[in-house]
Amino acid sequence: MRRIINPEERLPLLTTLPLSIQHLFAMFGATILVPILTGLHPSVALLGSGLGTFTYIICTRGKIPAYLGSSFAFIVPIIVASKYYGVPAALGGCLVAGLVYVAVAAVIHKAGTGWLDRLLPPVVVGSVVIVIGLALARTAVDMAGLLPKDGQTINLLTSPGVWTAMFTLAVAVIASVYLKGILNVIPILIGILAGYGFAFTQGLVDLTPVLAAEWFALPPFVTPRFSLPAVLLIAPVAVVSITEHIGHLLVTNNIVGRDFTKDPGLDRSILGDGLATSLAALFGAPPNTTYGENIGVMAITRVYSVWVIGWAAAIAVVLSFVQKLGVAIQTIPTPVLGGISILLFGTIAAAGVRMLVESQVDFSQTRNLILASVILVIGIGGAELHIGSFNVSGMPLATLIGIVLNLILPTAQEETGPAPAGEPEDRAQAAHEASPAKAAAGGR
């Protein structure tokens, strides 16, 4: 069985670097996609990602293994704010959004985290974790070329992208299961490199941008400017992003087997994310958030070292100045990333199923069945709610609805009355009262 590398463990540099590059590849596609969609610069986004991850590591005292990349939650508000008020004003709104994190962290520091156990019992957390993985399933399948469009069918014999995605996935799975030693803990990196080579033989790789790029160049920084309308448009999105952050942290709890909401504390985790977002805006980069892709890498490799995450951040900072290397990574074909994403997102969803099983959530109880059902359908179905310019969709919406239902639905004990004296309480009630952290640590 693969050895677990704990967050505080420091591996030899020659072992660490391949593991860090693996994390870099996992986050790269999504991190540069956000600036491309919003009109910001990918190199600045890489710099903001690396520096933001360092900021997060410092704020969490080097105890939480989490990589921070560009947040998708802010894409639409940034596009709208940039169109009407300018890019600097949009960045000013992002800076204030980071300060919203800081304010929420201060409230949590004062109030503690006892409320978290009441709001997020195992049945809610496990269902949300499943949503985090499966809500991205369509994206992964689309990137792999397996999603028919406009009524067209996919012909495997004439679809080099599909072959590339399946080859990449197969290599990653084989590497994870059969390889030994250091090769056993870098299956994602091996899959991407093998998939890249296969894609090259299929004519899917264009190296022209690499040859045209300069070796070294200073990223085009943009200074933020404060505009009240832009702030009011962007800053409230932080509430949605914070919900996503809590969900990712609970997934990390489950995978690592530690309660990071207690040590170093949920307040420190949210503070680190907020300061990372504000810092990124100062350079002209989009807001940061913890990344499900990198959580998936940890789940597969069982390497949770914060040092590995830190080196990934350092490499990202270097790549923001070395254009040829950054552009070379951008040439990785979408099907390669799609094949890897199928494995990563599926692993996250499986972690949610594991939490439900280890928490002994009793689905014969109507309460648990309703909570899980509503969260899964709302989250995976892609439901959206718009209140003016404020948009809540996917996992954050499913989480909020799950929290509300959890508070208003009667517990098993309230439905059936108290247990007779001397008899144990209903197992479902015990699972409901258990904290998410205890459920996450189950089986460790």
N, C-alpha and C positions, 0 to 999 in steps of 0.2 A: 504494500500500500504506500502511496506517495507521502513523504514526510511533510508535515505542516511547518511552514516558516512563519513564525509569529511576527506581529507588527514591529516589535523592538529589535528583532534580529538583524544583524549586519553581515551580509555575505561577502565573499571575496569579490573584488572589482570585476574580474574577468567573468564571474558568474552573474554578477548584478547587471552588467551592461546589456546582455541579450534579453534579460527579463524586462529591463527598462524600455528597450527598443520595441519589445512586444506590446507594452502598454502604449507607447507612442503611436504605433500603427493602428491600434484599436481605436484611439480617440481621434486620429488625424482627420479622417474623412468628414466627420460631423463638425469638428471644430473649425475647419476652413469653409465648410458649406454655409455656416451662418453669416460670416462676413461677405461671402459672395452674394448671398440673397439680399443682404441689407445695404450693400454698397460700401462696406468697410473693407479694409485691406487684410488678406489672409496672413501676411507676415506679422502684422501688428496683433492679430488675434492669437497667433502662436506665442508671441512675447507675453501677451496678457495672460494666456493660459499657464505658461510656465511660472511667471512671477506670482500669479494668483494661487497656484498650487503651493509654492513656497510659503506664501502668506498664510494659507490654510494650515500647513504643517506646523508653522510657528504658533499660531493661535490655539491649536489643539495639542500643543506640547509634544508633537511627534508621536501621538498615540493612535490616530485614525488613518488607516491606509485608504486615501481617496484622492483621485485625480480630478482636477477641475478643468472643464473645457467650455466652449461657447454654449450659451443657453438658447434653446429653441423657443422658450416661452416668450422671449422679447422680440422675436422676428417681426411680427406684424406691427406692434407699436413703434418700433424703430423705423420701419419703412414709412409709416404714416407721418411720424414726427419729422423725419428727414425731408419728406416731400414738402411739408407745409412750413416748417420752421428752420430747416437746415440740419446738416449732419452734426455740427458742434452742439446745437441745442438738444438733439437726440442723445448725444453723449452726456450732456448735463443731466438729462432725465435719468440715464443709466447710473450716473454717479449717485444721485439722490436715492435711487432704488436700492443701492448698496447700503445706504444709511438707514433705510427702512429695516433691513436685516439687523443692523446694529441695535436699533431701538427694540426690536422684538427680542433679540438676545438679552438685552438689559432686563426686560420684563421677565423672561424665563429665569434669569439668574436670581431675580428677587422672589419670584413665586415658586421656584423649584420645578421638578418634573413629575411630581406625584399625580398631577392631572393627566399625564400622558397615559398612565396605565388604565385609567377610567375611559379615556376617549378612544384608545387604540388597543382593545383586547386582541388575543391571537387570531380570532376568526376574521377580524377586520384587517389586521396587518398581513396575515397570510394571503388573503384575497387581493390586497393592494399589491403585494409583491408579485403575484401571478399577473396582475394587470400590467405592471411595469415591464415585464418580459413580453407578454403576448400583445400588448398594444402596439409594439414595434414590429410584430411578426409580419404584417403586410408590407412594411418598409423593407424588411430583409428579403422577403420573397420577391418584391419588385426589383430590388437591386440585383438579385440573382437571375433576373430575367424569366422568372417562373410565373409572373402575373400577366394573364392575357389582357390586352387592351383593345378597345373598340371592336369587341366581338371576334378578334383574331385568335386563331389557335397557335400554339407554340410547337413548331416542328423541331424535334431534337436533332435531326440530321442536318438541319440548316441553321442551328443556333449555337455559334461558337461561345457566346456569352454564357449560355446554360451549361455547356460542357465545362467551361472555365470555373463557374461557381461550384458545380458538383465535384470537380477535381480538387478545388481548394478545400471544400468541406471534408472530402474523403481523406485528404492528406492530414488535415488537422485532427480528425478523429483517430486515425491510425497512429499518429504521433503521440496523442494523449494516452492511448490505451496500451500500445506495444513498445514504444521506445523507452529506454532506461537512462538513468543519470540525468545530466543537465538537459539533454534533448527531451526528456519527459516533462520538463516544466516550461518549455517554450513551444508548445504545440501551435499556438496562434501565430507566432513568428514564422515557424516552419511552414505552416499552411499558406501564409501570405506570400512568402518567398517562392514556394513551389507554384502557387497559383499565378504569380507574376510571370514566372518563367514560361508556364503553359500558355498564358495569355499572349505572350510575345510570339509564340509559335502560331497563334491563331490570328495574328495581325491586329490585336486589340491595344497594343502599346505604341504610343507616339512619343519618341524621344526628342523631337524637334524643339519643344519649349526648353528642355534641359540644355541643349547645345546653345540656344540663344540667350539663356539667362547669364547674368554676371555671377562671379564667385561670391563677392561680398558687396553688400549694399545696406544702407541704413533704412529701416522701415519708415514709411511715410506717416509720421505721427500727426494726430489731430487734437487740438486743445478743446476741451469741452466748454460750452457757454450755457449759462443758466437762462432758461425761458420758462416762465410759469406754465403756459399751456402745454409745453413738451413734458415738463415734470409731472403735471396732472395726468398726462396720457400714459406715461411709461412707469412712474414710480409705483402705482397700485398693483402692477403685475408682480411685484415682489412677493405679495401675499400668496399668489399661486405658486411661484417658484420656491417659496419657503416650504409649502406643503410637499412639493416634489422632493426637496432636500430631506425632509423628515422621512419620507418614504424610502429614499436611497440609504439613509443612515440605518434604518431598521433592517433593510436587506443586508447591509454590511454586518450588522449585529448578528444576523442569522448565519451568515456564511463564516464569519470569523469565530463566532461563539463567545463574544464578549458584549457587555452592555456599554456602548459608547455614549449613550444618553446620560449615564451616571459618571463615567470616567473616560475622558476628561469633562464630559457634560454636553448636553444639547446646546446650551448657551454658547459654549466655545466653538462648537461646530458651525452654528448659524453665524456667529460673529466672524469666523474665518471666511465663510462664503461671502458675507456682505462686504468685508474689507477687500476681498479679492475682486469683487464686482466693481467697487468704486475705484480701485487701483487700475483695473483694466480700462475703465472709462477715461482716466487721466491721460492714457497713451493713445486713445482712439480705438480701443478694442471693445467688442460686445461684452455683455455681462457674463460672468462665469457661473457654472453650476457643477455639482458632482455628476460623474458620468456612469451610466449603466453599463456601457461597453467595458469599462475598466473593472467594474464590479464582476462582470461575467468572466473576465480574464482571471481574476483572483479565485472565483469559484471553481474554475477548471484546473488551475495550476496548484491551488492551495498555498500559494506564496503571498503572504500578507505584509511583507516587510515595507515599512514606510521609507526605508532607504532606497528601495527599488523605485517607488513612486517619485522620490526626490530626484533621482538621477534621470528619470523620464522627463521631469520638469526642466532640468538643466539642459538636456538635449533639445527640448522644444525651444528654449531661449536661444541656443546656438543656431538652430535652424532658421530662426527669424532673421538672422543676419547673414547666413550662408544661403544665398538664393538658389544655387544649383541643387543643393541637397533638398531644400524645401520643395522646389519644383519637381524634382525626381520622385518624391513621395506622392506628389499630386498626380503623377502619371499612372499610379496604380489603378487599373480598370475597376469600374463599379462592380462587375460580376465577382471579382476577387473579394471585395469587401462584403458583398452580399452573401457569398458562401460562408464567410467567417461569422457574419452577423446572425445567420440561422443558428449557429452553435451557441453564440454568446447570449442572445436574447432567450433562447430556449432554456439555457442553463439557469437564468434568473427566474423564469417562470417555474422551473422544477424546484428551485429553492423555496418558493412560496408553498408549493404542494407539500414539501418536506416539513415546513413549519406547521401546517395544518395537521399533519399526521403526528408529529412529535408532541404537539400541544394536546393531542387527543380531543380535538374539536368534534363534538357529537352532532352530526347532521340529521339525526332523528329528531332533534329539537327544532321546532319551527323557527325560533329566533335566529339560530345560526344559519339555517337554510336560507332565510330571507336576506340576511346580511350579505352572505357570500354571493347569492344570486344577483342581487341588485348591483353590488360593486363590480362583479365580473361583466355584466351586460353593459352597464354605463361606461366602464373603462375601456373594454375591448371594442365596444360598438362605436366608439368615437363620438359620443354625445358632446354637444357644445351648448353653452349658455352665454348670451351676450347681454350685458347691462350697459348701454351706451358704448363707450370704447373699451370697456372692461370685458375680457373674454376668459371663460374658464372651460376647459375641455379635458377629455381623456382622464389620465390618472389623478390630477388634482381634483377634478369634479367628482370622480368616483370616491375619492377619499373623503371629501367634504360631506357627500351624501351618506356614506357609510358611517361617519362620525355622528351625524344627526340621527340616523336610524338607531344606532347603538345607544344613544341617550334616551330615545323615546320608547323603544320597544321594551316590554317587560322582560325581566330575566326569567330563567327557567323556574327559579324558586318563587317568583311572584306569580307565575302562571299556575303552579301546582300547590303553592303553600309551602311552609317550612317543613323540613325533613323531621321525621319523628325523633324524639330524644334518643341519643345513643347511636343513631344511624348516621353513616357518612352522607355528606351532601351529594347532590347529583354531580356526576362527573363533568357535565357541560358547564354547570355553574362554577365549579372549581377552575375549569379552563378559562371561563370568562373573567374570573377575578385574577388570574395569573397575569403577571406583567409581560409585555412583549419581549423584554429582555430575557426573562426566565424561559419563555417559549423558544427564543432564539438559541439559547444555550443548551436546550434539550439534546441529549444524545452525545454531548461532548465529554 
